[in-house]
């Protein structure tokens, strides 16, 4: 419902912008109008009437962050990228947590090969860091009507929530992913992490991990003890060149019973997990500690089905990642 209302407001705003462009006769100075959306645009829009005064094609002239990166910014030289970066800084609130993380990307070269808008969202959730996701929702302006956080604290974990509360929680995660478009770096490409990367958001896509200390948590049993030491606590682990990557796991955020098995309870190996995490710290012996936000399974087939439903004729998968 919220998503449909948002789409209606966007269409109304586009119509208003075109009307003002015509009424102020700006077409005498500009032959084309581009409308930039802060949130992800729809797959299709009905035709807007420019009354023949200027060029306006819905597939070309309505753009979002992904269009900026893939069509324009990604192909710029470093000198031009810096101009774009400085302009963005002058236009946004630099107190925003996500923007602060984005600021740290400025020193990375070449920038256009490293930053992306996160697009490979899991279709099945195995792990949801609810408290962190609620903070992100607040920063993003998303106000969920009801999230059973107290219930999670009382019952011990997501899996033990009452049926309705559980599905409200999953719906909240879906809604957040629909409206949140974080700028991310790719975890599998980084073997030169430094402290300047701390606070940045990283994605991992179809990544294989080793899992340690992750045991199936019987909800009727006593809560597992947490040491606050990432090598002793449940965690996922892999190496990139000379860097050791740790993702500590709070078993309370495991979304289903099968999640435990998918996290390597049986054999200590995990295959093809996708998600995002935030770099928390780096030790002197090349051990990087990440806070996982969301982990799940990316489904190619479901993505292809969705593309067919939306009338998309192509589906881009960054296999090089």
Secondary structure, DSSP 8 states (H G I E B T S, - for coil): -HHHHHHHHHHHHHHHHHHHHHHTTGGGT-SB--EE-SS---S-------TTSSB--HHHHEE-HHHIIIIIGGGS-HHHHHHHHHHHHHHS-TTSHHHHHHHGGGG-SSGGGT-EE-----SEEEEE-HHHHHHHHHHTT---S---HHHHHHHSSGGGS-HHHHHHHHHHHHHHHHH---EEEEGGG-S---GGGTT-EEEEEEEEEEEES-----TTS------S-TTTSSEEEEEETTEEEEEE--GGGB-SHHHHHHTTTTTSEEEEEEEEEEEEEE-TTSEEEEEEEEEEE--HHHHHHHHHHTT-S-----TT-
